Amino acid sequence: MGNSTRDRARLRPAKFALVGTIGLAAVTLAPTTGAALASSFRITRIVPAVSHVTRNGPRLPITIHWAGAATFPITAHYAPKPGCAGPNDYCASETDTFRTGTHALVWRQAAWCTGTGGSSYGTWYVWLTDAKGHRTPKVTWSLSCSG
């Protein structure tokens, strides 16, 4: 056996951590960097995907399901996608902070619209930020306002 770079590379210990579960010999490896661990923090779905509300009616909840590693408190954010055009405050941005919780955050009174006019429909970006500043990738959520 020689001292080639290829031989030395085989002898170096890999810097990987086990992420996930082991089942039927399936193992997922991810680099053990802070960026990789933070990237596991993500929104998996929003329920409902489209909220239907009545103008000047009650505010309705959405549930944000997430996965990965995060530290509470977690702040949920939403902001309109570029090009949002609606009456009054329809294109508003909001946040809500969850001091504790599970992997399903219920954002009470998240879906709403006020003012006058016909029906409106818009799409917002939704993301989470944890106590350490880790942020999920943005996902979209839509709001339909009638009345």
N, C-alpha and C positions, 0 to 999 in steps of 0.2 A: 504494500500500500504506500503510495507516494504522499507528498505534502502539497498536493495541488489545492487550489482554492475550493474546488468542488468537494474534495474530501473533507476539508475543514468545515465547510458549510453544513455538511451532514451531521457533524458532531456538535454543533451549537444547539443549546436548548431553545425550543420555540417559546415565544412569548405570547401565549394564547390562554384564554380562560374559557371554562365551560359555561355556555349561556343556554339555558333551556333545560330540557329533560333528556334523559337517556331512555330510549325505548326501542326495542327491536334493533339494537346496535346503531341507532341513529344518533349522532352527536353533532352539535353545531358549535363551531369554534369562532370566536371573535377576538380581535386584537385587544389587549388589556390596556387600552388608552382611555383617558377620560372622555375623549370625543366619541369613541365607539360606545362606551357605556351610556353616555348621554343620548346618543342616537337611538337607543332602545326605547326611550321615552317617546310615545306616540299616541295619537288618537286613533282608536280602531273603528269607532262609529259614533254617530250622533242620532238620537232618537227623539222625535221623528226627524227624518232627513229633510223633510219640508214641513214647516210649521204653518198652519192655517189659522189666522186670527181675524177677529172682527175689529174694524177701525173703532177706536175709543172703547173697546171692550176690555175684558179682563186679560191680564198678562198671563201667558202660559209657560210652563216649564219645558226645558230640553234636558236630556240626559247625555252627558259626554262620557263615553266609555274609553278608557285608556289602558295602555300596557307599558311595561318596562319599569325601570327604576326611577323613582322620584322622591323628593323630600317635601313634606308638608310644611308650611302652607303652600297650596297650589292656586295660582290665579288663572282663571279662564278669561279669554279675551275674544271679542269679535269686532270686526271692522268691515265696512262694505267694500266689495271688489270695486276697482276703478270703473267709472261709468255709471255708478248707481245714481238714479234720478227718481225721486219720489217726492210727494208732498210733505211739507213741514219737516219734522225730524225723522222721517222714514229711514234715512241713510245714516243713522247715528251709530257710534261705536260705544261699546260698553265693556266693563270688566266685573268680575265677581270673584272673591277670594274664599277658598275653602280651607279652614284651619286644620280640619281633620277629614277623613273620609275613606272611601274605598276606591276601587277601580271603575266605579260608576258615579260620577258627580252629577247631582241633580241641581241644575241652575234654575231656581224658581224665578218666575217672572222674566225670563229671558226673551220671550217672543211677544212682541207688542207693536202696535202702530196707533197713531193719533192723528187728529186733524180732520179735514174735509176732503172730499174728492171721491173718485171712483176706486176701482181695484188697483192694487200695486203688487208687483212681484220683484224680489231682489235676491241677490246672492251675496253672502258674507264669507269672509275668511274667519275661521275659528282656530285658536291655538291655546296651549297651556304653557305656563312658566312655573317652575318649582322654586323652592326657597334658595337653591344654589344657583339659580339663573339658567338652568337647563330649559330649553324650549322645544316643544314638539314642532314638527313640520306643520304648516297650515293646511287645513282641510276646508272644504266648502260646506255651507249650510244655507238653505233657502227659506225665505219667508214670503208667504202669500197673504196679502191683506185685502179684505173685502169690506164693502160698506160705505 
